[in-house]
Amino acid sequence: MNVSANSSIGAALKKTATNLRVFLDAFVGEDRGKAHLISVVGGDVEIGALAAAFANGDSFTVVDLYGAESIVSLGEKPLSFRGSIVVPGRKRPLRHLVSCSQELADNTADGKLLLISDDQLFIWSSLVCHYGLPASPEWGSWMISQLQQQKRIQTLPSFGYAGVVVKAKRKELLALLCRGLRSKQLAFPAQNGAVEWPDIQLIKKAG
C-alpha cells in the first residue's frame, strides 16, 4: 500500500501491487525510517486500508511538500483515532485518521522525550510534567537555552507540527536546575504557594 501527499502518503500491501494515495495533513518522524505521528484524510476504503497497515506495522511512503520521499513505519501497536469530516456539497464525509507511535505516546521513558511543538514554553512544561520537576514557568527560558547549548534538543523531520526530541534524563535536569539556582540564574518565587502555569495550546503550522 502507498501513502503520499502534496503532502501525501502511501503503503504497500504485502505482495499486492495495489497503491493507495491520500492527503497527508501532518507528519512527525525520525531518522532510520521511524514515524511518530501521521494525520491523513481520504475515503472509507483508503483510510480503512491504511489503518490496517499501520496496525500491522507495515512500512509506507511519505512524500513531503517538496517532493522528497521517505519510507517509514509507526512500529508495533500504534495508537489510532478515526473521525469524519463533513464537506458541504459532498455526499459522503471524508474520513480522518490520526496515528501515533507507542514511543510518542509513552509517558514513562527517562532520557528521551518526543514532542510535536518547538515552542519553548511547551517544551519546558512538557519536561516538568513528564519528569515531575519542582520548577516554575519562569525558569524555562534559561533551562531551554542550556539544553540547546548542550544540543539536547533536536529538530525532527516534520510538517504540520514542529517535532523535536529532548534527550535528557531526570537526574541531569535536576542537576541543571541546581546549577541555575546556585549561580543565581534561577530564583525561587518570592512567596510560597501553588505554581500557576499559563494556558498552553498546540498550534498547527501552515504549509
HUQUIJO-V795753 format. One record per run of one state. SS is the DSSP state (@ for helix, = for strand, . for the rest). FROM is the first residue (numbers start at 1). TO is the last residue. Records with the same first field share a line. If there is no record, write none. Layout:
SS=FROM-TO / FROM-TO
This chain:
.=1-2 / 6-7 / 12-21 / 31-33 / 43-43 / 56-59 / 64-68 / 74-78 / 86-93 / 101-101 / 106-112 / 116-119 / 132-136 / 150-152 / 156-157 / 160-163 / 167-169 / 183-207
==3-5 / 8-11 / 22-30 / 34-42 / 60-63 / 69-73 / 79-85 / 94-100 / 113-115 / 153-155 / 158-159 / 164-166
@=44-55 / 102-105 / 120-131 / 137-149 / 170-182
